[in-house]
Amino acid sequence: MLTVISNNFGASENDIILMPKQTRYFTVMFGQINVTTTSEEYRRAPFLEVKVQEDFQIGKSREAAAYVIRGDGETNDATITEVFLKDKNTIRVRPIHGYDADGQYTIIMLCLLTPENRKLELAPGTRKRLNFTVTQGSMTGAEFLAVLDSSYVELVFRADTLTFDEGAPYVKVSLQGLLSSIVSCSCPVFFTEDYASQTGSKFYHANINNGVLTIEQGNVTESANASRKFFKVVIPTR
């Protein structure tokens, strides 16, 4: 875990958890930031900046996407924002002011950062389609695509529908071929009901642990016009 030495938006030490996987070619950014939108520091910050004691090997990076979960605890809204390395000791994230009225939101980072002026090329044969078995609930039109690297797994999921069994509000999927060495993580499974929404997409909470994807129904209900379910995450290996 990185040592946070300061931030410009009034967060406490416990609000920022950063556990990236680094090489000289890229950084797998793995972590979470809890943002309180009522502080004066947050209101003045054009970007959210976190300074860490350790050096990032790649220095300044290109932008990548991070997930943002709305903090009202009721509507299950989420969106994306940009994250990048400003320099070898500073992470910069664009704030989501559409969620300011809720008082808080959470940034989830499961992304790959690459150097600003260097192209990252994947080795041949690292892309694959994963076989899977649904062990609880059901889904239609589902597929899992992965990029496998010794330092990370990039996983893309999409499905037409999810069905939760009565009394068992989860869909569980066992993924074959997923590296057992990846760390456990939580992520949103997105879907859209209103393409003109000002608060982002709807989502289900999900986690990946020991090759099993678990999607939780929670208090989420879908309308008849709901879109396909999907996520894209980059998960570091241990």
Buried (B, 14 or more C-beta within 10 A) or exposed (E): EBEBEEBBBBBEEEBBBBBBBBEEEBBBBBBBBBBBBEEEEBEEBEBBBBBBEBEBBBBBBBBBBBBBBBBBEEEBBBBBBBBBBBEBBBBBBBBBEBBBEBEBBBBBBBBBBBBEEEEEEEEEEEEEEBEBEBEBBEBEEBEBBBBBBEBBBBBBBBBEBBEBEEEEBBBBBBBEBBBEEBBEBBBBBBBBBEEEEEBBBBBBBBEBEEBBBBBBBEEBEBEEEBBEBBBBBBBBBE
